[in-house]
Amino acid sequence: MLEVLIYVVVGLLTILVPALYWLRERRKSEKAATTLKKAIELGLDEPVSLHPVIDPNTCIGSGACVRACPEQDVLGLINNRGALINPSRCIGHGMCHAACPVEAISLVFGTEKRGVDIPHLKGTFETNVAGVYIAGELGGMGLIRNAMTQGIQAAQFIAKSLDEKKRAEKVLDLVIVGAGPAGLGAALAARTEKINFAIVDQEDLGGTVLTYPRRKLVMTRPVDLPIYGKLKLREVQKEKLLELFSEIFSVADLKVHAGQKVETVEKTNGHFTVTTAQGETFEAKRVLLAIGRRGSPRKLGCPGEKASKVAYRMLNPEKYHDLNILVVGGGDSAVEAAVALSDVEGNTVHLSYRRDRIFRIKEGNKDRLDKAVESGKIELILLSEVKEILDDAVILDKAGETVTLPNDQVFIFAGGELPTAFLERVGVQFTRKFGES
């Protein structure tokens, strides 16, 4: 009798354990498929930078890539095969590629529908223009750790390319254009290599990070920085990250030529003349472009846009209160700004977007926007474009109808203009990649 009972228990376990495992994996697969479906419905199925492509014929469904990805719900298993289930949230860590036990993952730029322009770079980060280098987001690496690492490596290569006997010349050894993560890494390495250099940025220390929404969580990984030491960060708010950047600059005794937008980089007499829109010039033997891919904010081109009440970023919503505010745009930045401003007492907020619906935004932002619109905190004006900005009003064209709104402040989030024209003037060549490594 005991033997029969043992056989029954073993038999049940033999059936039950695989069944439970199968049910658990099925639920995971269904959840991943639902996440991907929502991403497609919201228009968030296009990766914005370097991202993985998984070969379903090679993938064995180990889940190693899912576990390795530091971002939540970006990768998942669907029908026991790896899949990019939240494409727009992928920021190019590349850890999935290293974790895959069967090399089923390729890291690529762009997709079949959306090409990405990537500059031609040598292994030293030098472009086709001798003496001009690129590191960080512009070269396709937007992750903070990767950008810092590239900046460090680029500066080290630049140091090796310089003639030691000519280091004492009045001409700078290097101009670093951009004071974001890549520029920061390059500056620290340049200081260590005893390079005579200058840092120029159209904003200030932080570069693209400065444009992030307030309290935005930034994901990164630990990185060893020259002079400062190990930066042990995995998740940090924007404000804390900028504080750390400031501390690092102080420790290394660095400074930024802030508010200087570089307009031209021209080679004359064997070195480069770097000229800013503000009229300042720098003479240098080498130039490192550590700028973001978005370049300058895209303008609407309407009358009145140069008014002092027009801004292209919003860092502190509490600064704006008891105002009639128009936010223009349909992306995450516009929605986050509109929601934040609508929470400030006394504000009347309108959100204008040229299309018939807002859909290419994160699900959390969509939920917050829907609640704000339903409660009357935000008036959403779709199919509208700004025609003129006046001192105390704005004029919109809403599907052919003229709408005039009382207004004290305008925020425009129309994206950024790629610095393509600037780079073409410098002579840098590009390749447009459609899902290619």
Buried (B, 14 or more C-beta within 10 A) or exposed (E): EEEEEEEEEEEEEEEEEEEEEEEEBEEBBEBBBEBBEBBEEBEBBBBBBBBBBBBEEEBEBBBBBBEBBBBEBBBBBBEBBBBBBBBBBBBBBBBBBEBBEEEBBBBBBBBEEEBBBBBEBEEEBBBEBEBBBBBBBBBBBBBBBBBBBBBBBBBBBBBEBBEEEEBEEEBBBBBBBBBBBBBBBBBBBBBBBEBBBBBBBBBBBBBBBBBBBBEBEBBBBEBEBBBBEEBEBEEBBBEEBBEBBEEBBEEBEBEBBEBBBBEBBEBEEEBBBBBBEEEBEBBBBBBBBBBBBBBBBBEBEBEBBEEEBBBBBBBEBEEBEEBBBBBBBBBBBBBBBBBBBBBBEEBBBBBBBBEEEBEBBBBEBBEBBEEBBEEEBBBBBBBBBBBBBBEEBBBBBEEEEEBEBEBBBBBBBBBBBBBEEBBEEBBBEBEEBEBBE
